[in-house]
């Protein structure tokens, strides 16, 4: 499924955050959204996922306006993991992941226990959380907790997975663990992944495409190789950085100084 | 029973055990409420009376005084406990209780106005009290809303709305001082002289409210995860909020229109239940309903017998227990 925006604009309390955004996310690809603080990355993700529906323009899923679709239908196709999610103190990992089956239940339609159980087991397995099923989410470490929430999103069996800074507050080991889980799901199930990432090196390493957001709109959209230039880093982030190729053959960067300082 | 390992959740076995224990509380409180009083009546005689085989003054006392009063107490307890439990999920606030956040005051002002200004329309008290409760809920919501709902703002808005509506209630009592005795009992929250007409007022709301609440338990579970997660899981958050707030207001209003301003039941009962049974509303709601019935029946029995021949309104006892509990929660949760 292709998720795209047509002339998307978002204004929050008289502040124009996004204006005239046209961007398409191809099926089965991993796309990272990067940009400086306050550029509108999360705002874009919230509009894409219909967490915020007060926008101008359109968000289209395979050409159909998502606002005409109904939230429950949408949540079977598209799962979103926002930042800072919390659960009541007594909820276990198993219960949390089972909440991901909510889109498939309703007052009139009885749930399908077999399909639910299989989806939950699959989601726990893909996130390496099977052994944590009966633990409370509140007592997990940061990395485990994040994997539990990702498992909940996977239990929705979406075709598109949206993640808002999934590695924030994690140490580098747990960051890579989360990124690898996302990577494997994309590879094995052709699930489209769209994520806001803070760490540009992660974006370079784990994305097929990168969208750079700046000044209320899309500054650039392309492959990591096309995107990563000294000019882009200077213009978007105000940073001078060394770009080099790591042992995996991927171009990465190491920030050296702010642009003003470099000129002085 | 100690099979719980560190970091584990609450097992289904434990939940069923707690529900069974609550059911026993209900049976004990019910028995105490119908047997104890100025005349002590043995349990066997009570069964005989209820099933039509009794006779004499004891039969009269049971059927016309104690049994209806006990049933009103149970239904009021159920309604207030469910109302509080629902509000705690809807407002994402551990301190939400229909009394504290002013919904009861809305119902109270509307109800007391009906009682004093338009006497003789008792059947209209509950619908009018519901309108008052719902209006108070909407006002509190609007006052507390600023880029989302924050627990502290709801409490503060509730305090302000309660004070405002309380002034209205006081004014009514001064303007209609000749009829103030009924109004005083209403303010304190008591079950004195509650009988079958009151059962018929509250029963339909209790049944409909409990049914709708249980139907919404899965939605309340999702709502507890926060607005963004709930939306992402396909829940119509705004609609669920409005429907569930209306349900909580209706449950509170029907209780208020029968016993007046009985506070803290909606705070203490859902909390105690949550501690023992967990936050899954499929278990929390039935647990709170059972415990609510037991607590109000038991407290009323205590309040009317402990200082005999003076009958204390049960609302005074609930406030004595509830206010310290509220402070305890305030320190722990905010």
Interface residues (C-beta under 8 A of the other chain):
Chain A: X49 X50 X51 X71 X72 X73 X74 X75 X76 X79 X80 X81 X82 X85 X86 X87 X88 X89 X90 X91 X92 X94 X95 X99 X100 X102 X103 X105 X107 X134 X135 X136 X139 X153 X156
Chain B: X5 X6 X7 X8 X9 X10 X215 X218 X221 X222 X224 X225 X226 X228 X229 X231 X232 X233 X234 X235 X236 X278 X279 X280
